[in-house]
């Protein structure tokens, strides 16, 4: 049997702030999760998404250090290109760091990237409507 991707884990330096960011993107994360050192939710389709504090990771891997560079990236599909623009602008106005402002990508999507509170890239995208030739 081949392994099955079951969980995506993120390490957070400020768990309540990270959870607030992902709630803002529409994930259903219980309010009482803000005080837990480990939080996980099950997404539609069964994939789990988890957040841990650095202390939790170091409890079983004492030499763990945050990664350098790319890190994790999550992508959120938006309803349409206007939602990509609106959501990016709202998140930046709320104090989250914009990384790549919305643009029309050559692969046929409206695309933007914001950073979560721990510096992970979060892509916002929507398919571009087809234009008649």
Secondary structure, 3 states (H helix, E strand, C coil): CCCCCCEEEEEECCHHHHHHHHHHCCCCCCHHHHHCCEEEEECCCCCEEEEEEHHHHHHHCCCCCCCCCCCCEEEEECCCHHHHHHHHHHHHHCCCEEEEEEEECCCCEEEEEEECCCCCEEEEEEECCCCCC
